[in-house]
Every structure is written in C-alpha cells, then in structure tokens.
C-alpha cells in the first residue's frame, strides 16, 4: 500500500506545480513559450499518478463494500458513502475522475484546462482530508 501513498504524494506535487506553471502561463503571455515545454511532462506525471489514485479509491470502495468485517462495512456505508457526510465522499470520487480528462490531448495542451484540472486535483486532496477528519471525529465508535 506504500505504492498508493507515493502516488498520492506525486499527485499532489504535480497538481501544485501545474497550478503554479499554468497560472504563470495564463497571466504572463511572454513567458508562455518558455513554459510550453514544461507542461506536457508534468501533465503526464499527473495523469499517471491520478490513474493510480483513482484505482486506489476503487480498490478501497470494493474492499470496504465487500468486507466480511461488519464494523468496516458499517463505517463505509453509513459514515462515508451514506449518512450526513456522504456528499464529501461522492465529491471526492468525482474529483478523482476529473484529472483523467488529461487522457485527451486537447486538455493537455491548453493552460486553462490544465489549471482547472490541477485545482480540482488539489480540491480532491482537501476533500479527502475532510472525510478522514470529520468521519473519524463524528462517527459512532464501539464502546
């Protein structure tokens, strides 16, 4: 599982780098030509790491949904995928799919779609942290 953690770190680093580079490219057109060669390798790295992160979310979803551990299954269905904080979970899954738009060349070559996808990737990290914090604080714990 360390592989998924490393992919998550790489995912966040690529997203931050793309936010900075795409913002500079959009705000300073004179620098756009110099940055044009930096964007494709970082977007490809984000695409690879986003694919691994999406696979990790799918793995977690399937493992928890089919678990024989009743507490794990209850926590998944009632504290994460269902209940009052379910929108965090479903938003996270939706945001995990947004970076996969980079499979299309049109999204990889323009700075504005790259910026929007990178911001969505950072929002994914924020919602993931919120899920962990909120569901662990307010979920019922067995006594």
Secondary structure, DSSP 8 states (H G I E B T S, - for coil): -HHHHHHHHHHHHHHHHHHHHHHHHHH-HHHHHHHHHHHHHHHHHHHHHHHHHHHHHHHHHHHHHT-S-HHHHHIIIIIISSSTTHHHHHHHHHHHHHGGGGGSHHHHH-HHHHHHHHHHHHHHHHHHHHHHHHHHHHS----
